Amino acid sequence: MRAGVADTHVALWYLFQDSRLSQRARDFIDEAGSRGLGVALSPISLAEILYLVEKNRLPVAAYHELKKALADRDYVLEETLFNAAVVDAMTHVSRAEIPDMPDRIVAATSVYLGVPVISRDSRIRSSAVMTIW
């Protein structure tokens, strides 16, 4: 069972203990882990991270360390599926509110799973999608 869906930056900031992650978001993820619940990460986030690595906006280690953490069955973040059901859930996420495709997929994943998205993104937070920040 999943407690939430991490946006791309949240996954990285949590993994690397970055101070930009809000205390509320950190506490939410920590609490999920202590309750034996996972926090989903969409494969679109992995693609986004790889893209940012290729553009030299993130170090190569960001991608590899996150993949390594996701392979650990005890790590709170868990890769989730991006499938037709998530695409269908995109019909419940306003393109006008969340125009960026990766962000819309992350939001749709949270709608599909029925859990909040953990994100600092102002467009996601001001949309109708449940958020934690």
N, CA, C and O atoms as CSV, one atom per row, in Angstrom:
chain,resi,resn,atom,element,x,y,z
A,1,MET,N,N,0.843,-1.178,0.000
A,1,MET,CA,C,0.000,0.000,0.000
A,1,MET,C,C,0.889,1.243,0.000
A,1,MET,O,O,1.992,1.236,0.547
A,2,ARG,N,N,0.396,2.291,-0.613
A,2,ARG,CA,C,1.171,3.524,-0.764
A,2,ARG,C,C,0.509,4.670,-0.002
A,2,ARG,O,O,-0.717,4.774,0.045
A,3,ALA,N,N,1.325,5.512,0.584
A,3,ALA,CA,C,0.826,6.673,1.329
A,3,ALA,C,C,0.771,7.915,0.459
A,3,ALA,O,O,-0.025,8.816,0.721
A,4,GLY,N,N,1.603,7.978,-0.571
A,4,GLY,CA,C,1.674,9.160,-1.414
A,4,GLY,C,C,2.503,8.880,-2.653
A,4,GLY,O,O,3.006,7.775,-2.860
A,5,VAL,N,N,2.631,9.920,-3.472
A,5,VAL,CA,C,3.454,9.859,-4.679
A,5,VAL,C,C,4.456,11.008,-4.590
A,5,VAL,O,O,4.069,12.163,-4.410
A,6,ALA,N,N,5.725,10.693,-4.716
A,6,ALA,CA,C,6.770,11.716,-4.660
A,6,ALA,C,C,6.981,12.335,-6.037
A,6,ALA,O,O,7.105,11.627,-7.036
A,7,ASP,N,N,7.021,13.653,-6.077
A,7,ASP,CA,C,7.429,14.343,-7.286
A,7,ASP,C,C,8.938,14.119,-7.452
A,7,ASP,O,O,9.619,13.729,-6.504
A,8,THR,N,N,9.439,14.361,-8.625
A,8,THR,CA,C,10.842,14.082,-8.944
A,8,THR,C,C,11.803,14.751,-7.967
A,8,THR,O,O,12.692,14.098,-7.421
A,9,HIS,N,N,11.625,16.053,-7.746
A,9,HIS,CA,C,12.544,16.766,-6.855
A,9,HIS,C,C,12.447,16.237,-5.429
A,9,HIS,O,O,13.451,16.201,-4.717
A,10,VAL,N,N,11.269,15.833,-5.007
A,10,VAL,CA,C,11.092,15.298,-3.656
A,10,VAL,C,C,11.883,14.004,-3.491
A,10,VAL,O,O,12.530,13.799,-2.464
A,11,ALA,N,N,11.835,13.139,-4.489
A,11,ALA,CA,C,12.586,11.881,-4.415
A,11,ALA,C,C,14.075,12.139,-4.239
A,11,ALA,O,O,14.732,11.506,-3.412
A,12,LEU,N,N,14.600,13.074,-5.023
A,12,LEU,CA,C,16.021,13.392,-4.919
A,12,LEU,C,C,16.351,14.082,-3.603
A,12,LEU,O,O,17.337,13.741,-2.951
A,13,TRP,N,N,15.541,15.039,-3.217
A,13,TRP,CA,C,15.818,15.769,-1.985
A,13,TRP,C,C,15.719,14.855,-0.762
A,13,TRP,O,O,16.484,15.009,0.189
A,14,TYR,N,N,14.794,13.920,-0.784
A,14,TYR,CA,C,14.681,12.977,0.332
A,14,TYR,C,C,15.906,12.060,0.359
A,14,TYR,O,O,16.515,11.859,1.410
A,15,LEU,N,N,16.259,11.513,-0.793
A,15,LEU,CA,C,17.397,10.600,-0.876
A,15,LEU,C,C,18.682,11.255,-0.395
A,15,LEU,O,O,19.451,10.649,0.351
A,16,PHE,N,N,18.915,12.489,-0.821
A,16,PHE,CA,C,20.166,13.173,-0.501
A,16,PHE,C,C,20.056,14.101,0.705
A,16,PHE,O,O,20.955,14.904,0.954
A,17,GLN,N,N,18.959,13.994,1.452
A,17,GLN,CA,C,18.733,14.779,2.676
A,17,GLN,C,C,18.947,16.267,2.435
A,17,GLN,O,O,19.620,16.952,3.206
A,18,ASP,N,N,18.366,16.740,1.364
A,18,ASP,CA,C,18.495,18.139,0.971
A,18,ASP,C,C,17.579,19.010,1.829
A,18,ASP,O,O,16.421,18.664,2.064
A,19,SER,N,N,18.104,20.134,2.289
A,19,SER,CA,C,17.342,21.030,3.168
A,19,SER,C,C,16.169,21.707,2.460
A,19,SER,O,O,15.314,22.294,3.123
A,20,ARG,N,N,16.111,21.637,1.139
A,20,ARG,CA,C,14.981,22.233,0.422
A,20,ARG,C,C,13.693,21.440,0.602
A,20,ARG,O,O,12.609,21.963,0.341
A,21,LEU,N,N,13.790,20.193,1.041
A,21,LEU,CA,C,12.596,19.390,1.302
A,21,LEU,C,C,11.944,19.921,2.571
A,21,LEU,O,O,12.594,20.030,3.610
A,22,SER,N,N,10.671,20.247,2.485
A,22,SER,CA,C,9.983,20.802,3.655
A,22,SER,C,C,9.938,19.774,4.783
A,22,SER,O,O,9.962,18.567,4.544
A,23,GLN,N,N,9.872,20.270,6.001
A,23,GLN,CA,C,9.799,19.380,7.155
A,23,GLN,C,C,8.521,18.549,7.104
A,23,GLN,O,O,8.529,17.373,7.468
A,24,ARG,N,N,7.431,19.152,6.657
A,24,ARG,CA,C,6.166,18.419,6.556
A,24,ARG,C,C,6.278,17.267,5.565
A,24,ARG,O,O,5.792,16.167,5.830
A,25,ALA,N,N,6.915,17.515,4.426
A,25,ALA,CA,C,7.101,16.456,3.428
A,25,ALA,C,C,8.006,15.359,3.979
A,25,ALA,O,O,7.707,14.175,3.828
A,26,ARG,N,N,9.104,15.743,4.612
A,26,ARG,CA,C,10.035,14.764,5.190
A,26,ARG,C,C,9.324,13.918,6.246
A,26,ARG,O,O,9.458,12.694,6.268
A,27,ASP,N,N,8.570,14.580,7.114
A,27,ASP,CA,C,7.842,13.859,8.165
A,27,ASP,C,C,6.817,12.895,7.566
A,27,ASP,O,O,6.653,11.776,8.052
A,28,PHE,N,N,6.134,13.330,6.516
A,28,PHE,CA,C,5.133,12.482,5.858
A,28,PHE,C,C,5.789,11.210,5.308
A,28,PHE,O,O,5.274,10.107,5.490
A,29,ILE,N,N,6.919,11.378,4.640
A,29,ILE,CA,C,7.622,10.226,4.063
A,29,ILE,C,C,8.164,9.324,5.168
A,29,ILE,O,O,8.031,8.102,5.100
A,30,ASP,N,N,8.772,9.925,6.180
A,30,ASP,CA,C,9.294,9.135,7.305
A,30,ASP,C,C,8.183,8.358,8.002
A,30,ASP,O,O,8.357,7.188,8.342
A,31,GLU,N,N,7.044,9.007,8.214
A,31,GLU,CA,C,5.909,8.362,8.867
A,31,GLU,C,C,5.378,7.212,8.019
A,31,GLU,O,O,5.041,6.152,8.546
A,32,ALA,N,N,5.304,7.419,6.716
A,32,ALA,CA,C,4.865,6.342,5.820
A,32,ALA,C,C,5.786,5.135,5.975
A,32,ALA,O,O,5.323,4.001,6.102
A,33,GLY,N,N,7.075,5.386,5.963
A,33,GLY,CA,C,8.037,4.298,6.113
A,33,GLY,C,C,7.915,3.589,7.439
A,33,GLY,O,O,8.006,2.363,7.497
A,34,SER,N,N,7.709,4.347,8.516
A,34,SER,CA,C,7.599,3.719,9.836
A,34,SER,C,C,6.318,2.905,9.973
A,34,SER,O,O,6.243,1.998,10.801
A,35,ARG,N,N,5.315,3.223,9.168
A,35,ARG,CA,C,4.059,2.465,9.178
A,35,ARG,C,C,4.062,1.328,8.167
A,35,ARG,O,O,3.063,0.628,8.004
A,36,GLY,N,N,5.189,1.148,7.489
A,36,GLY,CA,C,5.302,0.081,6.510
A,36,GLY,C,C,4.632,0.388,5.185
A,36,GLY,O,O,4.357,-0.515,4.396
A,37,LEU,N,N,4.370,1.673,4.941
A,37,LEU,CA,C,3.767,2.094,3.682
A,37,LEU,C,C,4.847,2.655,2.772
A,37,LEU,O,O,5.824,3.236,3.245
A,38,GLY,N,N,4.677,2.485,1.491
A,38,GLY,CA,C,5.619,3.037,0.542
A,38,GLY,C,C,5.153,4.389,0.034
A,38,GLY,O,O,4.000,4.782,0.209
A,39,VAL,N,N,6.069,5.076,-0.591
A,39,VAL,CA,C,5.767,6.308,-1.313
A,39,VAL,C,C,6.157,6.036,-2.764
A,39,VAL,O,O,7.309,5.727,-3.069
A,40,ALA,N,N,5.174,6.159,-3.645
A,40,ALA,CA,C,5.362,5.804,-5.052
A,40,ALA,C,C,6.221,6.827,-5.784
A,40,ALA,O,O,6.207,8.019,-5.474
A,41,LEU,N,N,6.954,6.335,-6.743
A,41,LEU,CA,C,7.714,7.184,-7.654
A,41,LEU,C,C,7.410,6.709,-9.067
A,41,LEU,O,O,7.626,5.544,-9.402
A,42,SER,N,N,6.913,7.611,-9.883
A,42,SER,CA,C,6.581,7.276,-11.261
A,42,SER,C,C,7.850,7.103,-12.092
A,42,SER,O,O,8.822,7.832,-11.894
A,43,PRO,N,N,7.850,6.151,-13.014
A,43,PRO,CA,C,8.993,6.020,-13.926
A,43,PRO,C,C,9.264,7.299,-14.722
A,43,PRO,O,O,10.383,7.510,-15.190
A,44,ILE,N,N,8.252,8.150,-14.879
A,44,ILE,CA,C,8.490,9.417,-15.580
A,44,ILE,C,C,9.512,10.255,-14.814
A,44,ILE,O,O,10.256,11.031,-15.414
A,45,SER,N,N,9.546,10.099,-13.493
A,45,SER,CA,C,10.543,10.822,-12.696
A,45,SER,C,C,11.947,10.319,-12.998
A,45,SER,O,O,12.890,11.108,-13.072
A,46,LEU,N,N,12.089,9.019,-13.171
A,46,LEU,CA,C,13.400,8.478,-13.546
A,46,LEU,C,C,13.821,8.994,-14.911
A,46,LEU,O,O,14.984,9.338,-15.120
A,47,ALA,N,N,12.878,9.048,-15.836
A,47,ALA,CA,C,13.188,9.580,-17.165
A,47,ALA,C,C,13.573,11.050,-17.081
A,47,ALA,O,O,14.485,11.499,-17.775
A,48,GLU,N,N,12.879,11.795,-16.234
A,48,GLU,CA,C,13.178,13.218,-16.068
A,48,GLU,C,C,14.576,13.412,-15.472
A,48,GLU,O,O,15.320,14.297,-15.895
A,49,ILE,N,N,14.921,12.591,-14.504
A,49,ILE,CA,C,16.248,12.682,-13.886
A,49,ILE,C,C,17.334,12.347,-14.905
A,49,ILE,O,O,18.349,13.040,-14.983
A,50,LEU,N,N,17.127,11.299,-15.678
A,50,LEU,CA,C,18.099,10.944,-16.709
A,50,LEU,C,C,18.260,12.081,-17.717
A,50,LEU,O,O,19.375,12.396,-18.134
A,51,TYR,N,N,17.156,12.685,-18.100
A,51,TYR,CA,C,17.190,13.818,-19.026
A,51,TYR,C,C,18.003,14.972,-18.433
A,51,TYR,O,O,18.800,15.591,-19.138
A,52,LEU,N,N,17.807,15.263,-17.148
A,52,LEU,CA,C,18.548,16.348,-16.492
A,52,LEU,C,C,20.031,16.011,-16.335
A,52,LEU,O,O,20.880,16.902,-16.382
A,53,VAL,N,N,20.341,14.733,-16.149
A,53,VAL,CA,C,21.739,14.295,-16.115
A,53,VAL,C,C,22.372,14.546,-17.487
A,53,VAL,O,O,23.478,15.077,-17.585
A,54,GLU,N,N,21.654,14.158,-18.536
A,54,GLU,CA,C,22.182,14.338,-19.893
A,54,GLU,C,C,22.394,15.811,-20.246
A,54,GLU,O,O,23.262,16.145,-21.052
A,55,LYS,N,N,21.592,16.687,-19.634
A,55,LYS,CA,C,21.750,18.122,-19.867
A,55,LYS,C,C,22.749,18.751,-18.900
A,55,LYS,O,O,22.911,19.971,-18.879
A,56,ASN,N,N,23.421,17.918,-18.095
A,56,ASN,CA,C,24.393,18.371,-17.093
A,56,ASN,C,C,23.778,19.272,-16.029
A,56,ASN,O,O,24.460,20.134,-15.474
A,57,ARG,N,N,22.497,19.076,-15.743
A,57,ARG,CA,C,21.839,19.839,-14.682
A,57,ARG,C,C,21.802,19.062,-13.375
A,57,ARG,O,O,21.518,19.623,-12.316
A,58,LEU,N,N,22.090,17.764,-13.458
A,58,LEU,CA,C,22.214,16.907,-12.277
A,58,LEU,C,C,23.442,16.026,-12.460
A,58,LEU,O,O,23.806,15.698,-13.589
A,59,PRO,N,N,24.082,15.642,-11.363
A,59,PRO,CA,C,25.217,14.723,-11.494
A,59,PRO,C,C,24.734,13.322,-11.853
A,59,PRO,O,O,23.619,12.939,-11.497
A,60,VAL,N,N,25.559,12.564,-12.550
A,60,VAL,CA,C,25.224,11.197,-12.942
A,60,VAL,C,C,24.841,10.369,-11.720
A,60,VAL,O,O,23.977,9.496,-11.800
A,61,ALA,N,N,25.479,10.642,-10.602
A,61,ALA,CA,C,25.204,9.892,-9.373
A,61,ALA,C,C,23.742,10.002,-8.946
A,61,ALA,O,O,23.222,9.086,-8.310
A,62,ALA,N,N,23.075,11.094,-9.277
A,62,ALA,CA,C,21.671,11.268,-8.874
A,62,ALA,C,C,20.825,10.128,-9.413
A,62,ALA,O,O,20.032,9.536,-8.681
A,63,TYR,N,N,20.994,9.824,-10.681
A,63,TYR,CA,C,20.224,8.745,-11.305
A,63,TYR,C,C,20.600,7.390,-10.705
A,63,TYR,O,O,19.728,6.612,-10.319
A,64,HIS,N,N,21.890,7.117,-10.631
A,64,HIS,CA,C,22.352,5.808,-10.165
A,64,HIS,C,C,22.027,5.571,-8.690
A,64,HIS,O,O,21.640,4.464,-8.315
A,65,GLU,N,N,22.177,6.588,-7.861
A,65,GLU,CA,C,21.876,6.431,-6.433
A,65,GLU,C,C,20.380,6.216,-6.201
A,65,GLU,O,O,19.990,5.433,-5.336
A,66,LEU,N,N,19.550,6.909,-6.972
A,66,LEU,CA,C,18.109,6.720,-6.822
A,66,LEU,C,C,17.713,5.319,-7.283
A,66,LEU,O,O,16.914,4.658,-6.620
A,67,LYS,N,N,18.258,4.858,-8.404
A,67,LYS,CA,C,17.967,3.496,-8.859
A,67,LYS,C,C,18.399,2.464,-7.815
A,67,LYS,O,O,17.695,1.483,-7.575
A,68,LYS,N,N,19.549,2.691,-7.202
A,68,LYS,CA,C,20.044,1.784,-6.161
A,68,LYS,C,C,19.098,1.783,-4.964
A,68,LYS,O,O,18.785,0.722,-4.423
A,69,ALA,N,N,18.645,2.953,-4.549
A,69,ALA,CA,C,17.715,3.045,-3.421
A,69,ALA,C,C,16.395,2.354,-3.745
A,69,ALA,O,O,15.835,1.658,-2.898
A,70,LEU,N,N,15.896,2.542,-4.965
A,70,LEU,CA,C,14.635,1.911,-5.350
A,70,LEU,C,C,14.745,0.388,-5.387
A,70,LEU,O,O,13.741,-0.303,-5.216
A,71,ALA,N,N,15.938,-0.140,-5.607
A,71,ALA,CA,C,16.147,-1.590,-5.616
A,71,ALA,C,C,16.146,-2.176,-4.205
A,71,ALA,O,O,16.014,-3.388,-4.036
A,72,ASP,N,N,16.292,-1.324,-3.202
A,72,ASP,CA,C,16.289,-1.760,-1.800
A,72,ASP,C,C,14.842,-1.920,-1.335
A,72,ASP,O,O,14.104,-0.939,-1.244
A,73,ARG,N,N,14.447,-3.136,-1.046
A,73,ARG,CA,C,13.055,-3.414,-0.657
A,73,ARG,C,C,12.636,-2.702,0.628
A,73,ARG,O,O,11.442,-2.550,0.883
A,74,ASP,N,N,13.595,-2.265,1.436
A,74,ASP,CA,C,13.281,-1.586,2.689
A,74,ASP,C,C,13.227,-0.068,2.543
A,74,ASP,O,O,12.882,0.626,3.500
A,75,TYR,N,N,13.558,0.456,1.379
A,75,TYR,CA,C,13.539,1.895,1.162
A,75,TYR,C,C,12.097,2.344,0.967
A,75,TYR,O,O,11.316,1.653,0.312
A,76,VAL,N,N,11.742,3.474,1.521
A,76,VAL,CA,C,10.358,3.936,1.515
A,76,VAL,C,C,9.863,4.296,0.116
A,76,VAL,O,O,8.685,4.101,-0.183
A,77,LEU,N,N,10.728,4.814,-0.739
A,77,LEU,CA,C,10.295,5.137,-2.100
A,77,LEU,C,C,10.291,3.867,-2.941
A,77,LEU,O,O,11.225,3.066,-2.890
A,78,GLU,N,N,9.213,3.699,-3.720
A,78,GLU,CA,C,9.031,2.507,-4.536
A,78,GLU,C,C,8.597,2.922,-5.934
A,78,GLU,O,O,7.704,3.754,-6.094
A,79,GLU,N,N,9.224,2.347,-6.931
A,79,GLU,CA,C,8.793,2.619,-8.305
A,79,GLU,C,C,7.388,2.053,-8.502
A,79,GLU,O,O,7.093,0.931,-8.089
A,80,THR,N,N,6.540,2.837,-9.131
A,80,THR,CA,C,5.192,2.385,-9.450
A,80,THR,C,C,5.051,2.276,-10.959
A,80,THR,O,O,5.951,2.669,-11.702
A,81,LEU,N,N,3.944,1.752,-11.404
A,81,LEU,CA,C,3.724,1.579,-12.836
A,81,LEU,C,C,3.212,2.858,-13.489
A,81,LEU,O,O,2.501,3.655,-12.878
A,82,PHE,N,N,3.592,3.021,-14.735
A,82,PHE,CA,C,2.972,4.024,-15.596
A,82,PHE,C,C,2.275,3.215,-16.672
A,82,PHE,O,O,2.915,2.669,-17.571
A,83,ASN,N,N,0.949,3.144,-16.572
A,83,ASN,CA,C,0.196,2.290,-17.468
A,83,ASN,C,C,-1.056,3.014,-17.968
A,83,ASN,O,O,-1.244,4.202,-17.705
A,84,ALA,N,N,-1.892,2.296,-18.679
A,84,ALA,CA,C,-3.103,2.897,-19.255
A,84,ALA,C,C,-4.031,3.443,-18.172
A,84,ALA,O,O,-4.719,4.438,-18.400
A,85,ALA,N,N,-4.062,2.822,-17.021
A,85,ALA,CA,C,-4.917,3.314,-15.940
A,85,ALA,C,C,-4.457,4.691,-15.463
A,85,ALA,O,O,-5.283,5.548,-15.148
A,86,VAL,N,N,-3.160,4.901,-15.409
A,86,VAL,CA,C,-2.633,6.222,-15.035
A,86,VAL,C,C,-2.941,7.225,-16.146
A,86,VAL,O,O,-3.300,8.369,-15.871
A,87,VAL,N,N,-2.801,6.801,-17.384
A,87,VAL,CA,C,-3.148,7.683,-18.501
A,87,VAL,C,C,-4.625,8.070,-18.417
A,87,VAL,O,O,-4.969,9.233,-18.626
A,88,ASP,N,N,-5.498,7.116,-18.116
A,88,ASP,CA,C,-6.919,7.427,-17.942
A,88,ASP,C,C,-7.134,8.425,-16.804
A,88,ASP,O,O,-7.991,9.303,-16.899
A,89,ALA,N,N,-6.352,8.290,-15.726
A,89,ALA,CA,C,-6.473,9.214,-14.590
A,89,ALA,C,C,-6.073,10.632,-14.984
A,89,ALA,O,O,-6.474,11.592,-14.325
A,90,MET,N,N,-5.287,10.773,-16.053
A,90,MET,CA,C,-4.912,12.109,-16.524
A,90,MET,C,C,-6.130,12.925,-16.938
A,90,MET,O,O,-6.072,14.154,-16.962
A,91,THR,N,N,-7.236,12.252,-17.266
A,91,THR,CA,C,-8.455,12.986,-17.620
A,91,THR,C,C,-9.031,13.728,-16.422
A,91,THR,O,O,-9.877,14.608,-16.582
A,92,HIS,N,N,-8.576,13.376,-15.219
A,92,HIS,CA,C,-9.020,14.040,-13.990
A,92,HIS,C,C,-8.019,15.078,-13.498
A,92,HIS,O,O,-8.191,15.654,-12.424
A,93,VAL,N,N,-6.984,15.312,-14.278
A,93,VAL,CA,C,-5.960,16.304,-13.942
A,93,VAL,C,C,-5.981,17.358,-15.042
A,93,VAL,O,O,-5.628,17.088,-16.190
A,94,SER,N,N,-6.391,18.529,-14.677
A,94,SER,CA,C,-6.547,19.601,-15.661
A,94,SER,C,C,-5.224,19.987,-16.314
A,94,SER,O,O,-4.255,20.334,-15.638
A,95,ARG,N,N,-5.205,19.916,-17.651
A,95,ARG,CA,C,-4.015,20.343,-18.392
A,95,ARG,C,C,-3.791,21.838,-18.221
A,95,ARG,O,O,-2.653,22.304,-18.270
A,96,ALA,N,N,-4.863,22.591,-18.021
A,96,ALA,CA,C,-4.722,24.030,-17.796
A,96,ALA,C,C,-4.048,24.297,-16.447
A,96,ALA,O,O,-3.272,25.244,-16.317
A,97,GLU,N,N,-4.344,23.465,-15.447
A,97,GLU,CA,C,-3.743,23.642,-14.122
A,97,GLU,C,C,-2.324,23.090,-14.058
A,97,GLU,O,O,-1.457,23.683,-13.416
A,98,ILE,N,N,-2.079,21.954,-14.721
A,98,ILE,CA,C,-0.762,21.304,-14.696
A,98,ILE,C,C,-0.381,20.998,-16.145
A,98,ILE,O,O,-0.610,19.885,-16.619
A,99,PRO,N,N,0.199,21.974,-16.854
A,99,PRO,CA,C,0.485,21.778,-18.278
A,99,PRO,C,C,1.722,20.921,-18.580
A,99,PRO,O,O,1.810,20.344,-19.663
A,100,ASP,N,N,2.668,20.827,-17.658
A,100,ASP,CA,C,3.895,20.074,-17.887
A,100,ASP,C,C,3.588,18.572,-17.862
A,100,ASP,O,O,3.049,18.063,-16.880
A,101,MET,N,N,3.931,17.873,-18.934
A,101,MET,CA,C,3.586,16.451,-19.061
A,101,MET,C,C,4.106,15.588,-17.908
A,101,MET,O,O,3.312,14.842,-17.335
A,102,PRO,N,N,5.394,15.642,-17.530
A,102,PRO,CA,C,5.835,14.814,-16.403
A,102,PRO,C,C,5.083,15.135,-15.107
A,102,PRO,O,O,4.720,14.225,-14.361
A,103,ASP,N,N,4.849,16.415,-14.838
A,103,ASP,CA,C,4.109,16.779,-13.629
A,103,ASP,C,C,2.677,16.246,-13.675
A,103,ASP,O,O,2.133,15.812,-12.660
A,104,ARG,N,N,2.085,16.285,-14.850
A,104,ARG,CA,C,0.706,15.804,-15.001
A,104,ARG,C,C,0.652,14.289,-14.794
A,104,ARG,O,O,-0.314,13.781,-14.224
A,105,ILE,N,N,1.669,13.567,-15.248
A,105,ILE,CA,C,1.725,12.122,-15.029
A,105,ILE,C,C,1.902,11.815,-13.547
A,105,ILE,O,O,1.263,10.901,-13.027
A,106,VAL,N,N,2.758,12.563,-12.863
A,106,VAL,CA,C,2.938,12.378,-11.426
A,106,VAL,C,C,1.611,12.636,-10.706
A,106,VAL,O,O,1.206,11.859,-9.842
A,107,ALA,N,N,0.943,13.725,-11.068
A,107,ALA,CA,C,-0.351,14.049,-10.447
A,107,ALA,C,C,-1.384,12.972,-10.755
A,107,ALA,O,O,-2.142,12.574,-9.870
A,108,ALA,N,N,-1.424,12.501,-11.983
A,108,ALA,CA,C,-2.379,11.451,-12.356
A,108,ALA,C,C,-2.098,10.156,-11.608
A,108,ALA,O,O,-3.025,9.419,-11.273
A,109,THR,N,N,-0.840,9.877,-11.348
A,109,THR,CA,C,-0.487,8.693,-10.563
A,109,THR,C,C,-1.081,8.799,-9.171
A,109,THR,O,O,-1.583,7.815,-8.629
A,110,SER,N,N,-1.025,9.991,-8.590
A,110,SER,CA,C,-1.603,10.160,-7.253
A,110,SER,C,C,-3.125,10.028,-7.297
A,110,SER,O,O,-3.727,9.460,-6.386
A,111,VAL,N,N,-3.748,10.554,-8.359
A,111,VAL,CA,C,-5.204,10.412,-8.516
A,111,VAL,C,C,-5.557,8.933,-8.658
A,111,VAL,O,O,-6.481,8.448,-8.005
A,112,TYR,N,N,-4.831,8.226,-9.501
A,112,TYR,CA,C,-5.064,6.796,-9.719
A,112,TYR,C,C,-4.935,6.005,-8.414
A,112,TYR,O,O,-5.762,5.140,-8.123
A,113,LEU,N,N,-3.900,6.304,-7.637
A,113,LEU,CA,C,-3.670,5.579,-6.382
A,113,LEU,C,C,-4.540,6.084,-5.232
A,113,LEU,O,O,-4.661,5.414,-4.206
A,114,GLY,N,N,-5.144,7.261,-5.400
A,114,GLY,CA,C,-5.994,7.826,-4.353
A,114,GLY,C,C,-5.212,8.338,-3.157
A,114,GLY,O,O,-5.682,8.273,-2.021
A,115,VAL,N,N,-4.010,8.850,-3.421
A,115,VAL,CA,C,-3.141,9.368,-2.360
A,115,VAL,C,C,-2.615,10.733,-2.786
A,115,VAL,O,O,-2.668,11.069,-3.969
A,116,PRO,N,N,-2.108,11.528,-1.840
A,116,PRO,CA,C,-1.587,12.846,-2.216
A,116,PRO,C,C,-0.249,12.764,-2.931
A,116,PRO,O,O,0.498,11.794,-2.799
A,117,VAL,N,N,0.027,13.810,-3.691
A,117,VAL,CA,C,1.335,13.973,-4.307
A,117,VAL,C,C,2.161,14.849,-3.366
A,117,VAL,O,O,1.652,15.819,-2.806
A,118,ILE,N,N,3.407,14.510,-3.198
A,118,ILE,CA,C,4.308,15.279,-2.341
A,118,ILE,C,C,5.134,16.143,-3.286
A,118,ILE,O,O,5.962,15.635,-4.042
A,119,SER,N,N,4.901,17.454,-3.236
A,119,SER,CA,C,5.543,18.324,-4.218
A,119,SER,C,C,5.606,19.762,-3.737
A,119,SER,O,O,4.722,20.243,-3.029
A,120,ARG,N,N,6.675,20.433,-4.140
A,120,ARG,CA,C,6.805,21.869,-3.919
A,120,ARG,C,C,6.260,22.645,-5.111
A,120,ARG,O,O,6.055,23.855,-5.012
A,121,ASP,N,N,6.022,21.980,-6.225
A,121,ASP,CA,C,5.593,22.620,-7.459
A,121,ASP,C,C,4.310,23.423,-7.236
A,121,ASP,O,O,3.288,22.878,-6.819
A,122,SER,N,N,4.381,24.713,-7.517
A,122,SER,CA,C,3.242,25.594,-7.247
A,122,SER,C,C,2.026,25.256,-8.104
A,122,SER,O,O,0.893,25.404,-7.645
A,123,ARG,N,N,2.235,24.814,-9.319
A,123,ARG,CA,C,1.091,24.459,-10.180
A,123,ARG,C,C,0.370,23.225,-9.635
A,123,ARG,O,O,-0.860,23.187,-9.597
A,124,ILE,N,N,1.122,22.238,-9.223
A,124,ILE,CA,C,0.496,21.046,-8.653
A,124,ILE,C,C,-0.230,21.411,-7.367
A,124,ILE,O,O,-1.368,20.993,-7.149
A,125,ARG,N,N,0.436,22.196,-6.510
A,125,ARG,CA,C,-0.165,22.534,-5.220
A,125,ARG,C,C,-1.411,23.408,-5.356
A,125,ARG,O,O,-2.294,23.357,-4.499
A,126,SER,N,N,-1.496,24.209,-6.419
A,126,SER,CA,C,-2.674,25.069,-6.586
A,126,SER,C,C,-3.770,24.374,-7.390
A,126,SER,O,O,-4.845,24.941,-7.585
A,127,SER,N,N,-3.512,23.158,-7.854
A,127,SER,CA,C,-4.514,22.401,-8.620
A,127,SER,C,C,-5.481,21.694,-7.665
A,127,SER,O,O,-5.386,21.816,-6.444
A,128,ALA,N,N,-6.402,20.961,-8.260
A,128,ALA,CA,C,-7.382,20.203,-7.470
A,128,ALA,C,C,-6.805,18.886,-6.917
A,128,ALA,O,O,-7.489,18.176,-6.180
A,129,VAL,N,N,-5.575,18.567,-7.264
A,129,VAL,CA,C,-4.937,17.329,-6.810
A,129,VAL,C,C,-4.508,17.498,-5.351
A,129,VAL,O,O,-3.969,18.537,-4.967
A,130,MET,N,N,-4.757,16.450,-4.535
A,130,MET,CA,C,-4.316,16.475,-3.134
A,130,MET,C,C,-2.796,16.564,-3.090
A,130,MET,O,O,-2.103,15.835,-3.800
A,131,THR,N,N,-2.280,17.466,-2.248
A,131,THR,CA,C,-0.831,17.605,-2.136
A,131,THR,C,C,-0.380,17.701,-0.685
A,131,THR,O,O,-1.142,18.058,0.214
A,132,ILE,N,N,0.870,17.372,-0.501
A,132,ILE,CA,C,1.569,17.543,0.776
A,132,ILE,C,C,2.780,18.399,0.480
A,132,ILE,O,O,3.534,18.106,-0.447
A,133,TRP,N,N,2.973,19.432,1.237
A,133,TRP,CA,C,4.217,20.172,1.190
A,133,TRP,C,C,4.465,20.804,2.529
A,133,TRP,O,O,5.474,21.485,2.713
